[in-house]
């Protein structure tokens, strides 16, 4: 995945609070999903040492860019996410 894409996902959209995650967290999420197939937000909180709100925002940013999709079973990568990773 390109560094610019990772940085774009980890940036703020509008004037809002400062994000507590960065491009390293985004890359780690993609690696975890790739290794496990799907992953829950609770496990992401533990693995990334981030709060639930930060993980929820991170997942929202990844969804907005079409990299992941969520269901009751967990979070998985989309075909676009698999291509770029």
MOURGI-V874282 format. One record per pair of residues at least 24 apart in sequence whose C-alpha atoms are under 7 Angstrom apart, sorted by the first residue. I is the first residue (numbers start at 0). J is the second residue. If there is no record, write none. Layout:
I/J ; I/J
This chain:
0/83 ; 0/84 ; 8/60 ; 8/61 ; 19/53 ; 32/75 ; 36/75 ; 37/73 ; 37/74 ; 37/75 ; 38/73 ; 38/74 ; 39/73 ; 39/74
